[in-house]
Amino acid sequence: MDKLLNKLILIAGAWQTNEDPVIAQNFSILFEELKQITGLSHAAAEQLLCTHISGEVAA
């Protein structure tokens, strides 16, 4: 799951610098995969991603 979270972070970063709709679509697909794998709601999956980002920044 960490690999998936890391991919989401990388894609989100790429989308911030280049608002390409394909990048946004890839993020959406991986985010849905995260929700399916974890069984989390949308809001809970967002929180998990934010927590993971915070951990990456702190490390």
ZATOR-649016 format. One record per residue: x, y negated, z of N, C-alpha, C in turn; residue in one letter. Coordinates in Angstrom, 3 decimals, always signed. Last residue first. Layout:
N
{{X, Y, Z}, {X, Y, Z}, {X, Y, Z}, a} ...
# end
This chain:
59
{{+10.037, -12.861, +7.457}, {+11.174, -11.914, +7.405}, {+12.413, -12.510, +6.797}, a} {{+8.080, -14.745, +7.129}, {+8.771, -14.689, +8.412}, {+10.032, -13.826, +8.351}, a} {{+7.152, -14.123, +4.606}, {+7.775, -15.429, +4.818}, {+8.601, -15.408, +6.097}, v} {{+6.051, -11.622, +5.063}, {+7.139, -11.751, +4.094}, {+7.887, -13.062, +4.319}, e} {{+4.014, -12.257, +6.870}, {+5.100, -11.373, +7.287}, {+6.301, -11.468, +6.369}, g} {{+2.388, -13.777, +5.203}, {+2.987, -14.393, +6.391}, {+4.162, -13.566, +6.897}, s} {{+1.596, -11.780, +3.407}, {+2.381, -12.922, +2.928}, {+3.095, -13.582, +4.104}, i} {{+0.090, -10.191, +5.143}, {+1.280, -9.626, +4.495}, {+2.189, -10.750, +3.990}, h} {{-1.963, -11.962, +5.733}, {-1.111, -11.464, +6.815}, {+0.186, -10.903, +6.247}, t} {{-3.098, -12.204, +3.187}, {-2.522, -13.384, +3.850}, {-1.575, -12.971, +4.974}, c} {{-4.005, -9.557, +2.829}, {-3.026, -10.129, +1.907}, {-2.333, -11.335, +2.543}, l} {{-5.866, -9.409, +4.916}, {-4.732, -8.483, +4.871}, {-3.627, -9.037, +3.981}, l} {{-7.674, -11.375, +4.058}, {-6.953, -11.548, +5.318}, {-5.717, -10.650, +5.365}, q} {{-8.632, -10.172, +1.733}, {-7.942, -11.459, +1.650}, {-7.098, -11.682, +2.898}, e} {{-9.882, -7.986, +2.911}, {-8.745, -7.747, +2.014}, {-7.945, -9.033, +1.823}, a} {{-11.927, -9.301, +4.264}, {-10.926, -8.560, +5.036}, {-9.688, -8.268, +4.190}, a} {{-13.399, -10.336, +2.097}, {-12.797, -11.238, +3.084}, {-11.695, -10.541, +3.881}, a} {{-14.202, -7.940, +0.816}, {-13.412, -8.945, +0.104}, {-12.668, -9.835, +1.101}, h} {{-13.721, -5.113, +3.040}, {-14.553, -6.091, +2.340}, {-13.623, -7.084, +1.638}, s} {{-11.804, -2.076, +2.574}, {-12.082, -3.366, +3.199}, {-13.047, -4.200, +2.360}, l} {{-10.792, +0.261, +1.693}, {-12.188, +0.270, +2.118}, {-12.611, -1.039, +2.768}, g} {{-8.260, +0.528, +0.654}, {-8.381, +0.256, +2.083}, {-9.808, +0.375, +2.593}, t} {{-8.741, +1.094, -2.038}, {-7.799, +1.916, -1.273}, {-8.034, +1.763, +0.227}, i} {{-10.517, -0.976, -2.765}, {-10.917, +0.433, -2.858}, {-10.031, +1.323, -1.995}, q} {{-8.973, -3.279, -2.357}, {-10.230, -3.104, -1.620}, {-10.671, -1.646, -1.631}, k} {{-6.911, -2.782, -4.206}, {-6.611, -2.914, -2.779}, {-7.863, -2.682, -1.941}, l} {{-8.400, -2.904, -6.564}, {-7.743, -1.646, -6.193}, {-7.401, -1.650, -4.700}, e} {{-9.054, -5.595, -6.542}, {-10.132, -4.603, -6.439}, {-9.567, -3.242, -6.037}, e} {{-6.480, -6.575, -6.920}, {-7.192, -6.908, -5.686}, {-8.349, -5.932, -5.476}, f} {{-5.889, -5.659, -9.481}, {-5.125, -5.134, -8.346}, {-5.817, -5.422, -7.020}, l} {{-7.797, -7.186, -10.907}, {-7.793, -5.721, -10.995}, {-7.062, -5.122, -9.795}, i} {{-7.009, -9.808, -10.289}, {-8.344, -9.324, -9.924}, {-8.408, -7.800, -9.918}, s} {{-4.472, -9.888, -11.468}, {-4.616, -10.060, -10.025}, {-5.950, -9.494, -9.564}, f} {{-5.190, -9.614, -14.152}, {-4.361, -8.587, -13.519}, {-4.459, -8.669, -12.000}, n} {{-6.573, -12.029, -14.473}, {-7.279, -10.758, -14.637}, {-6.498, -9.622, -13.978}, q} {{-4.507, -13.870, -14.146}, {-5.637, -13.876, -13.216}, {-6.404, -12.558, -13.283}, a} {{-2.993, -13.185, -16.382}, {-2.415, -13.035, -15.045}, {-3.527, -12.986, -14.008}, i} {{-4.780, -13.911, -18.366}, {-4.368, -12.508, -18.269}, {-3.766, -12.236, -16.888}, v} {{-4.992, -16.690, -18.148}, {-6.132, -15.853, -17.760}, {-5.785, -14.369, -17.635}, p} {{-2.365, -18.523, -16.714}, {-2.753, -17.647, -17.816}, {-3.905, -16.757, -17.365}, d} {{-1.095, -20.747, -15.373}, {-2.486, -20.339, -15.174}, {-3.044, -19.575, -16.373}, e} {{+1.813, -20.567, -14.002}, {+1.308, -20.428, -15.366}, {-0.117, -19.884, -15.283}, n} {{+2.285, -20.831, -11.319}, {+3.152, -21.568, -12.237}, {+2.659, -21.532, -13.677}, t} {{+0.324, -19.240, -10.201}, {+0.436, -20.632, -9.756}, {+1.286, -21.453, -10.717}, q} {{+0.844, -16.774, -11.312}, {-0.350, -17.479, -11.755}, {-0.310, -18.941, -11.339}, w} {{+3.107, -16.011, -9.905}, {+3.213, -16.252, -11.347}, {+2.025, -17.059, -11.846}, a} {{+1.951, -15.662, -7.375}, {+2.994, -16.661, -7.585}, {+3.155, -17.012, -9.052}, g} {{+0.244, -13.528, -7.917}, {-0.321, -14.805, -7.462}, {+0.690, -15.928, -7.662}, a} {{+2.138, -11.570, -8.546}, {+1.204, -12.027, -9.580}, {+0.593, -13.367, -9.191}, i} {{+3.398, -11.283, -6.046}, {+4.159, -11.696, -7.229}, {+3.252, -12.247, -8.319}, l} {{+1.222, -10.406, -4.479}, {+1.930, -11.643, -4.139}, {+2.702, -12.163, -5.350}, i} {{+0.602, -7.986, -5.736}, {-0.394, -9.055, -5.684}, {+0.267, -10.398, -5.386}, l} {{+2.962, -6.567, -5.230}, {+2.586, -6.880, -6.613}, {+1.580, -8.025, -6.645}, k} {{+2.738, -6.338, -2.431}, {+3.848, -7.094, -3.018}, {+3.568, -7.473, -4.469}, n} {{+0.481, -4.688, -2.263}, {+0.444, -6.037, -1.694}, {+1.558, -6.899, -2.283}, l} {{+1.554, -2.389, -3.483}, {+0.408, -3.066, -4.081}, {+0.310, -4.498, -3.568}, l} {{+3.555, -1.742, -1.651}, {+3.912, -2.032, -3.046}, {+2.791, -2.795, -3.739}, k} {{+2.055, -1.199, +0.632}, {+2.942, -2.361, +0.621}, {+3.342, -2.746, -0.801}, d} {{+0.824, +1.184, +0.000}, {+0.000, +0.000, +0.000}, {+0.875, -1.258, +0.000}, m} 
# end
